[in-house]
Amino acid sequence: MLPAMSELRVPRVSPDLVGRDEERGALRQLVDGAAAGAGAVLLLSGEAGVGKSRLAGELRATAEQRGLTVLFGHGYPEDQAVPLAALADVAGLSDLDAPEDSARPVRTLALSRALEAAASRRPHCLVLEDAHWSDEASLEVFARLARRAHQLPLLLALTFRPEQTDAALRAFLDALDRDRRAVELRVGPLSPAQTGALVQRLLGMRRLPRREMTEALHGLTEGNPFFIEETLHAVIEAGQLDPASDTWDARVLDQLRPPRAVQHAVQRQLESVDEATRHVLTLAAVMGRRFDLDAVAAVEGRPVADLLPSIRQAVGAQLVVDATDGDLQFRHALTREAIYSDLLARERQEMHLAVARSFEGQGGDDAGASAGTLAHHYYRAREWARALEWSERAAEAAIEMSAPRAATAMLTQAIHAAEQLGRTPSVSMRSRRAAARETVGDFAGSREDYELALSLARSARAPAEEFAALLALGMLWASRDYESAEHYYLEALALARTVADPLLIARALNHVGNWQANAGDPAVACEQHEEALALAEATEDRRAIAETLDLLGMALVMRAQYGGAIGPFARALAAAESLGDERMLASLLATVSGYAGAAEMAATWLPPDVGWGVPEGEQALRIARALEWPAGEAYALTALAAAYQARGEYGRALDLATAALDIAEAVGHQQWTLGCLATLGEIEADLHRWEEAREHVSRALALAESLHSRFWEGVSRAQLARGLIVSGDAVGASALLDAGRAPLLDTQDGRLLMLVRGQAALRLGDTQAAHHAAQRLIETSAGGPDGVMPHVWRLLGETLAARGDIEGAQTHLREGRETARQYGWRAEEWRATCALARLLDTAGDDRATEEWAAAAQRLDLLAASLPEGGAARQQFLERAAAQEGLPRRQRESSRPAGLTAREHEVLTLIASGLSNAEIAARLVIERRTVETHVAHIFRKTDVATRHQAIRWALEHGIGAPESRPPTPTP
């Protein structure tokens, strides 16, 4: 969390050099070379503010650490006619024997020789900053030294702006280029990711800022570090940081005046162009960051040819650049803002009106000017009637293009324009803006608009609009407080029954049902969804049918009826695809992806694997991002994390869940924040990070209680108790479970609570209670008592083992392991294998050695998803092995032929018949990397073909033989 505004102490400049690792590495190499006697010439080039001086400072610090004497010169515009002014500080060398009034060649030669002599005695680094403002005599000194630098321990460095080089500097650079005597580092702008890192460092954030914030700031500053720092301080000075979160509202950039330092920099650039060019640039700035020269000419009423000299001058001054599509644009958004902000309000208004009329006179949309462009210019011109018309048209276009931020902006303009005309904004305006605000995570703004829409609808006695507003408010509150959502849902249902509209009744029933499921009664929820489905099918409304099927599937999962959920989900997916509803499709894809993760921990019978999981989650994530829908993105990330966790790919799962939590917290979506915390805690528990898991799941439990969600309260309590058991505190786990409500065995959360109760009892030595828990779960399973439930079967197997029933224990552990293997649930397969190995070991069965070896191999596969050679992987291996009692000798010999963990995993996938490309996609690595691993595997196992590698793998227990041998592909 950021400190309160009054407590912010943000450094003006980042104390660390962010995003310049490659450049710093090059500097270190050059300094090391000079220290060893091999000098060099370094050119640091880049635009103003890009960070050349920071790198020069880094060079100085590095050189001084290596024992070099560092001398600094500096060019200034006012001293360009003064000989050796740039090296004035350097000219104090004691062995310079040329008097001040000597001719320039004498003094430059003397200074050059003095520096050579000094460097011959001790390694030197001479830096000339802002060489584009250097006097010719100073450049002559550098030219002389450059010819000798490679023969001396002398590192010469110059910083300059390429766009401001004069004839003397160009001649110097050309000579260096011809002789190839210099190393040039072109210092470019920071990437969006590096921009985020810089903001994080300046503000002292725990995490990187939200992507929208980073992208907005990067778009405004083009990644120029000076502009970033100055803009950030302007936001702070304007009091627009949010002290309650780790972020700030990127929308403030729309109203932000350019920082003073940036304005001064642009004004200095403008001084280099004539009055005619400044006029053209002013008109262009009114048009926007990008502008078309034909459009400028049309507004001016002059031929394009008349404007070309001004444009060439602006390009030469680096104020304007050619865009890739032939348009022109200001080099920086802040350049345009600085020019625009210098206009008087009346001047802006008149110029916007001229632009708008010119565009509309040429045919508006037909002439290439978008509705948004016309709306913007008419709005800025305060022509309210035309602004209202074009803003509404632009909003419709933005909604059709799934661009909620643009839709919000245009609807805000339309509402304001209507108010200026003395009109009351319509219910539709308010509702559409509320929906757009909700999409981008603006809860407060969305709530305000929906409440105004509800009030307007009631005043107008418009039941359909009133119903829509009630339902929207219920859905909005469902992300924060289910009790508040219930109030609006029940009102909507009562209204729907009053008007006797079957479609409205169906929609209201769906939302009441979804509330009931989250409130802890999925059985009632299923009844309401089934009633809604009958009504929707009677009206043949495909959208209502799809929405109902989606919610019915979720209610069935929450009722622990996984098999029954498959049909509704499949039908809903097909309907969403046929409707072309991207938002509905993204939500559904995320749901079925999360189905795979939820099923892994389900304490109930499971149907055959339907194949849903990672691909669906990845597709949902792509769609949500394209829709600019942060809540949907958080949902997709969480579901995808759960799917990866079920497969034992912990590294990817952890990254996704962490990203999901960042987004959910940033947009204030409490429901998804809760889901993210629970998923993250579950992953960390699997990784044996007990403290981290406890922190996240404890937060999830507290949030579930504040949301009044009995379903999530049960899931979080079970997860927290499971973490306590894994960390060795079964007593604490039992007490935590006793503090909650009694588990209902016809709900997903209730069955999970019963499973964890059994696991706690087993750890406490109460085999009777553990056996009772397992038996109750088996008897009440939706698939009947014969269904195999991996986690329940393992609990029963371990309980029977503790009771001395070795044969019964083996049967259940093997069945549970086989089911986990079929579903690809590596973690549960590993745990079942360890339980079986312990059982056989205790019984003195020789097969224990084989099972321990298999367990060790499976542990390596789980660890392979974590960064190789990192502390996280080693910690997981050690803690997991200790938790399950894996003998050290098995850990050390788990991989035959000296295969690494990654090579072992690649060989396992080869044995499954995957090609190199498929293996690369599965492991998220380059195909070339896979080919390297394959070559190492062939060498270590002494095989020459993939057929031989598969045979060798199966002989050594790597991979499982299929009903028919896989066909290897290159």
CORZI-V278134 format. One record per residue. N is the residue number from 1. BURIAL is # if it has 16 or more other C-alpha atoms within 10 Angstrom, else .. Layout:
BEGIN
n=[N/N]
burial=[BURIAL/BURIAL]
END
This chain:
BEGIN
n=[1/2/3/4/5/6/7/8/9/10/11/12/13/14/15/16/17/18/19/20/21/22/23/24/25/26/27/28/29/30/31/32/33/34/35/36/37/38/39/40/41/42/43/44/45/46/47/48/49/50/51/52/53/54/55/56/57/58/59/60/61/62/63/64/65/66/67/68/69/70/71/72/73/74/75/76/77/78/79/80/81/82/83/84/85/86/87/88/89/90/91/92/93/94/95/96/97/98/99/100/101/102/103/104/105/106/107/108/109/110/111/112/113/114/115/116/117/118/119/120/121/122/123/124/125/126/127/128/129/130/131/132/133/134/135/136/137/138/139/140/141/142/143/144/145/146/147/148/149/150/151/152/153/154/155/156/157/158/159/160/161/162/163/164/165/166/167/168/169/170/171/172/173/174/175/176/177/178/179/180/181/182/183/184/185/186/187/188/189/190/191/192/193/194/195/196/197/198/199/200/201/202/203/204/205/206/207/208/209/210/211/212/213/214/215/216/217/218/219/220/221/222/223/224/225/226/227/228/229/230/231/232/233/234/235/236/237/238/239/240/241/242/243/244/245/246/247/248/249/250/251/252/253/254/255/256/257/258/259/260/261/262/263/264/265/266/267/268/269/270/271/272/273/274/275/276/277/278/279/280/281/282/283/284/285/286/287/288/289/290/291/292/293/294/295/296/297/298/299/300/301/302/303/304/305/306/307/308/309/310/311/312/313/314/315/316/317/318/319/320/321/322/323/324/325/326/327/328/329/330/331/332/333/334/335/336/337/338/339/340/341/342/343/344/345/346/347/348/349/350/351/352/353/354/355/356/357/358/359/360/361/362/363/364/365/366/367/368/369/370/371/372/373/374/375/376/377/378/379/380/381/382/383/384/385/386/387/388/389/390/391/392/393/394/395/396/397/398/399/400/401/402/403/404/405/406/407/408/409/410/411/412/413/414/415/416/417/418/419/420/421/422/423/424/425/426/427/428/429/430/431/432/433/434/435/436/437/438/439/440/441/442/443/444/445/446/447/448/449/450/451/452/453/454/455/456/457/458/459/460/461/462/463/464/465/466/467/468/469/470/471/472/473/474/475/476/477/478/479/480/481/482/483/484/485/486/487/488/489/490/491/492/493/494/495/496/497/498/499/500/501/502/503/504/505/506/507/508/509/510/511/512/513/514/515/516/517/518/519/520/521/522/523/524/525/526/527/528/529/530/531/532/533/534/535/536/537/538/539/540/541/542/543/544/545/546/547/548/549/550/551/552/553/554/555/556/557/558/559/560/561/562/563/564/565/566/567/568/569/570/571/572/573/574/575/576/577/578/579/580/581/582/583/584/585/586/587/588/589/590/591/592/593/594/595/596/597/598/599/600/601/602/603/604/605/606/607/608/609/610/611/612/613/614/615/616/617/618/619/620/621/622/623/624/625/626/627/628/629/630/631/632/633/634/635/636/637/638/639/640/641/642/643/644/645/646/647/648/649/650/651/652/653/654/655/656/657/658/659/660/661/662/663/664/665/666/667/668/669/670/671/672/673/674/675/676/677/678/679/680/681/682/683/684/685/686/687/688/689/690/691/692/693/694/695/696/697/698/699/700/701/702/703/704/705/706/707/708/709/710/711/712/713/714/715/716/717/718/719/720/721/722/723/724/725/726/727/728/729/730/731/732/733/734/735/736/737/738/739/740/741/742/743/744/745/746/747/748/749/750/751/752/753/754/755/756/757/758/759/760/761/762/763/764/765/766/767/768/769/770/771/772/773/774/775/776/777/778/779/780/781/782/783/784/785/786/787/788/789/790/791/792/793/794/795/796/797/798/799/800/801/802/803/804/805/806/807/808/809/810/811/812/813/814/815/816/817/818/819/820/821/822/823/824/825/826/827/828/829/830/831/832/833/834/835/836/837/838/839/840/841/842/843/844/845/846/847/848/849/850/851/852/853/854/855/856/857/858/859/860/861/862/863/864/865/866/867/868/869/870/871/872/873/874/875/876/877/878/879/880/881/882/883/884/885/886/887/888/889/890/891/892/893/894/895/896/897/898/899/900/901/902/903/904/905/906/907/908/909/910/911/912/913/914/915/916/917/918/919/920/921/922/923/924/925/926/927/928/929/930/931/932/933/934/935/936/937/938/939/940/941/942/943/944/945/946/947/948/949/950/951/952/953/954/955/956/957/958/959/960/961/962/963/964/965/966/967/968/969/970]
burial=[./#/#/./././././././././#/#/././#/#/#/././././#/././#/#/./#/#/#/#/#/#/./#/#/#/#/#/#/#/#/#/#/#/#/#/#/#/#/#/#/#/#/./#/#/#/./#/#/././#/./#/#/#/#/#/#/#/#/././././#/././#/#/#/#/#/././#/#/././././#/./././././././#/././#/#/#/#/#/#/#/#/#/#/./#/#/././#/#/#/#/#/#/#/#/#/#/#/#/#/#/#/#/#/#/#/#/#/#/./#/#/./#/#/#/./#/#/#/#/#/#/#/#/#/#/#/./#/#/././#/#/././#/#/././#/././././#/#/#/./#/#/#/#/#/#/#/#/#/#/#/#/#/#/#/#/#/#/#/#/#/./#/#/#/#/#/./#/#/#/#/#/#/./#/#/#/#/#/#/#/#/#/#/#/#/#/#/#/#/#/./././#/#/#/#/./#/#/#/#/#/#/././#/./././#/#/#/././#/#/././#/./././#/././#/./././#/#/./#/#/#/#/#/#/#/#/#/#/#/#/./#/./#/#/#/#/#/#/././././././#/././#/#/./#/#/#/./#/#/#/#/#/././././././#/#/#/#/#/#/#/#/#/#/#/#/#/#/././././././#/#/./#/#/#/#/#/#/#/#/#/#/./././#/././././#/#/#/#/#/#/#/#/#/#/#/#/#/#/#/#/#/#/#/#/#/#/#/#/#/#/#/#/#/#/#/././#/#/#/#/#/#/#/#/#/#/#/#/#/#/#/#/#/././././././#/./#/./#/#/#/#/#/#/#/#/#/#/#/#/#/#/#/././#/#/./#/#/#/#/#/#/./#/#/./././././#/./#/#/#/#/#/#/#/#/#/#/#/#/#/#/#/#/#/#/#/#/#/#/./#/#/#/./#/#/./#/#/./././././#/#/#/#/#/#/#/#/#/#/#/#/#/#/#/#/#/#/#/#/#/#/#/#/#/#/#/#/#/#/#/#/./#/#/./././././#/#/#/#/#/#/#/#/#/#/#/#/#/#/#/#/#/#/#/#/#/#/#/#/#/./#/#/#/./#/#/./#/#/./././././#/#/#/#/#/#/#/#/#/#/#/#/#/#/#/#/#/#/#/#/#/#/#/#/#/#/././././#/#/#/./#/#/#/#/#/#/./#/#/#/./#/#/#/#/#/#/#/#/#/#/#/#/#/#/#/#/#/#/#/#/#/#/#/#/#/#/#/#/./#/#/#/#/#/#/#/#/#/#/#/#/#/#/#/#/#/#/#/#/#/#/#/#/#/#/#/#/#/#/#/#/#/#/#/././#/#/./#/#/#/#/#/#/./#/#/#/./#/#/#/#/#/#/#/#/#/#/#/#/#/#/#/#/#/#/#/#/#/./#/#/././#/#/./#/#/./././././#/#/#/#/#/#/#/#/#/#/#/#/#/#/#/#/#/#/#/#/#/#/././#/./#/#/#/./#/#/#/./#/#/././#/#/#/./#/./#/#/#/#/#/#/#/#/#/#/#/#/#/#/#/#/./././#/././#/#/./#/#/#/#/#/#/#/#/#/#/./#/#/#/#/#/#/#/#/#/#/#/#/#/#/#/#/#/#/#/././././././#/#/./#/#/#/#/#/#/#/#/#/#/#/#/#/#/#/#/././././././#/././#/#/././#/#/././#/./#/./././#/#/././#/#/#/././#/#/#/#/#/#/#/#/#/#/#/#/#/#/#/#/#/#/#/#/#/#/././#/./././#/././#/#/./#/#/././#/#/././#/./#/././#/#/./#/#/./#/#/././././#/#/./#/././././././#/./.]
END
